[in-house]
Structure formats: structure tokens, C-alpha cells
Amino acid sequence: MDTIYILTPALLIVIVLASVWLDRWSVPVILVALGAGIVFGSDVLNLWYFGDFDLTNKIANAALVFILFNGGFGTRRDSFRSVALPAGGLATWGVVLTAAIAFLVLWRLLGWTPEESLLLSVIISSTDAAATFSILRRQSLPKSLSSTLEIESAANDPMAILLTIAAVEVLTIGQADAGATILSFAWKFAAGPVIGWIIGRIAIALFNRLNPQDRGYYYVLFLALVLLTYGLAEAAKASGMLAVFVAGFVMGNKSFVHRQGVTNFSSALATIANIGMFLLMGLLVFPRQWAELWPRGIALFLVVALAARPLAVWLGTIGMRLPWKHKAFMSWAGLRGAVPIILATYPLTAGIPAGQEVFNLVFFAVILSVAIQGSTLGPLAKALGLSTPSRPTPLFNLELQTMAPSDLDLIIVDLPDPKGALGPYIRDLKLPSGAVITLVTRGKEVLAPKGGTQLLGWDQVTVLAHATDERLVRDALVRPFESTK
């Protein structure tokens, strides 16, 4: 038992060090975590034997709760409204199309058994929120494109879960109730967001009304409310994943006491959950079992990546007037990750003979998806002309730790392209009443804002202002740059 306290921190340190070193080649941290789990696991170094599928399922579900909440927390309302139709379509009929196309190709063209083709197609039909959030937020993409993919990945789990359950019932019981399946999906998709919205509003009210002396209480309350959101939704047979995403979305678009602290805490939890989940997945796999199935694993990945996903995107977005470049990127950005691996445990726990083979094939295809698609999204975005020059992450920032109700907030504005473009002097800005510039960050330099400070393109400006004045603050800072173009 004591070895866990040595191996776990050793693994985490190795993952962080490797991720920092490999970041120059855009290798995603989730791939590093997967690789570390495989290397330290039973079939390579044999330092940690792990084969508990049920425990993995539970831990991965808990990790996804915090990953999805943080994803919703960082999604702006304007972005959500502009992409609701394509994101919702891909999360519903897009999943069905992906599964149907994959099934036909695997069964009819490749000659795989109907049972195996059905299980594989429904299990791997959804994109993965953890992988999508982890990789896409490293790219400089049009906001509408990245928001569509992120919201789709957060909302498509219910459909994939229902398809998988229905397939397992058909193979174990001999039939599935189509009417009950449709009603179940409708309930999950409708009730989950409602529950998330209600608890999100309750959470904001609680944060604004409490005034504890210890800031740690806010984090305990945050943990409890996020887990409660998921628990109540699942108890009501609704989608817990959709509920936590909506709860995060509600809270992320409102001002409340200690918001900045909650933002940082949620982001840290999501990072820990991401790394821990994929590390556990890596420990769970036994690479020696791939000796004979790797050609079929490659075939499964190619069928999904080159046939099922692209066709589902192009067919599922007909009439939505999406640019062809966006569709091309979305076709390749259908990352598979933890959710398909979790669903791949369903046939195993149901005692289906092909369960182990299905799990290994799904796991192999997921690794290929994260490794190949995840690492090539950046070059693809550049080739399609979708990416913009990546701005360095500012090395300095301020946090407003509010411990009492206040409508004041720190508003961070990234000044537009091009880098170094001459902007206005601070004394000439027409900021709303009560707004004060508190910090200007320029690359590795931090500037104390004064009236004679001239703003430049790519500066990051932090303003203390009333939350209701955010749009006015952004307009006052950005508009002078637009007038000089």
C-alpha cells in the first residue's frame, strides 16, 4: 500500500516534466499521461499492476464531472448562442450518423462480425470533452469553430451512452425497447440542462449570501455543489454530464463573491482530473494484448477518422452555412478519449464474449486519435488558414479576491493584432465611470499604467470596473485599434 504514495507522485512528476519538455512539439499532456500509465503498468516496467475496470469507470466519471464543469465555466454566452444549432446537431444526429456509417463500413466492407461492428460503432461514436478541451484550447482558432467543437463534445455523451446501452441490451437480452430508448434520451437531454441551470443559480445565491472568514469554505461549497449537480441529475435519470456543463456555464457568465478564486480552483481541478484520468486509463491497458489486434485497431481508427466522422459532419450540418474550411477542420477534430474507453467497459461488465476484444480495440483507436489527430490539429489549422499567430501567455496577472458582495470585477482585455500596433494613450481612453486600469502586461514586461502610457497591439490590459460595464470597457480599449486599420 505504501508504494502508492511513492509511485503516484513519481508518475505525476514524470508527466509534468515530460509535458513541459514535449510542449515545444505540441504533444498533448493527456497523451503523455496515457503513455506514462502504459510504461509504468503491468506489461512494460511492471511497477504497478492495475486491472479494475469498475473502479476506473467510477474515477473517470468523477474526473469528467470537473472537466465538463470547467468547460462550461469558460464558455461565454455569446459564443454559445452563435453555435447552438451546429453543436447541438453534431451532439445528437451527428453521433447517430457516425455510429451508422462506422457500423456499415466495419460490417459490410471489412467483414467484421455484426456483434463486434455494432459495439465498436456505438461505443466510439462520440467525441471526448476531456481530450477536446485539453487540445483545442491550445490552438488559436476562430471562436465560433472552437466553441462548436467544445460544446458538441460536452453534449454528445447522452446519445453515445444510450446507443451503447441499447446495443448491449440487444446482444444480451435479444431486444431493446426503441420507444423507451427515445424517451430516455429526450429526458436526459431536456432535464439535465434544467437541473444544471437551477443548481447553478442556487450556487451563485449561496456564494453571494455567505460571508465566511475562511476562504477555504468557498472551495468546499464549490466541490459539494458540483458533485451534487451530477448526483441529482443522475438520480433523476437525466444527463449528469450535461447538468454540470450547464451549471458551470451559468456560474461562468455571472459575477459572484470569490469568483476569481473559484475560477482558479476549478481550472486546477480540471487539470488534475485530466491527467489523473488518462494516467489511470494507461495503467488499465495491457499492450501485449495488442500483438495480434493492432492491424484491426488501426483499421477502426481510420474508419472513424476518415469515413464516419467526416461524413457525419458534412451530412449533419447541411443547410447550416458553415464554411467548408470549418467543416474540414471539424471532420479531423473529432477526438476520441476517455468516454469511449469508459463505454468500452460496458460489454465487459455485461459478460459479452467479445467484450475484452472490443475494449482493447477501442483503447488502441483512442490512443491513435489523441496522438495523431491531437498533434496535427495545429498544422491543419495553419494549412486551412484558420489559426492566428499564437500569443504568449502573460507572465503577470492580478486577482480580485472578493469576500463580500460587490459588482466590481477585474476585466482582462487582450488588445488586437498586429503585435506592437500603436494604440491610444491611457489618458485619452473613454472608459466608463469608475473604471480604472490596474495593470498592463506586454510580453515579459509588466507596466505600471499611467496617463502617458501608450497601449500597443497584443498588450493585455486589466481593468477594475463594474461587471455590468464589461462591454463598454472592451469597446473603449479595442475600438481605437480598429479605427487605425
Beta strands, then each sheet from edge to edge (+ up, - down):
strand 1: 408-414
strand 2: 422-425
strand 3: 436-442
strand 4: 445-447
strand 5: 454-456
strand 6: 460-466
sheet 1: 1+ 6- 3+ 4-
sheet 2: 2+ 5-
end
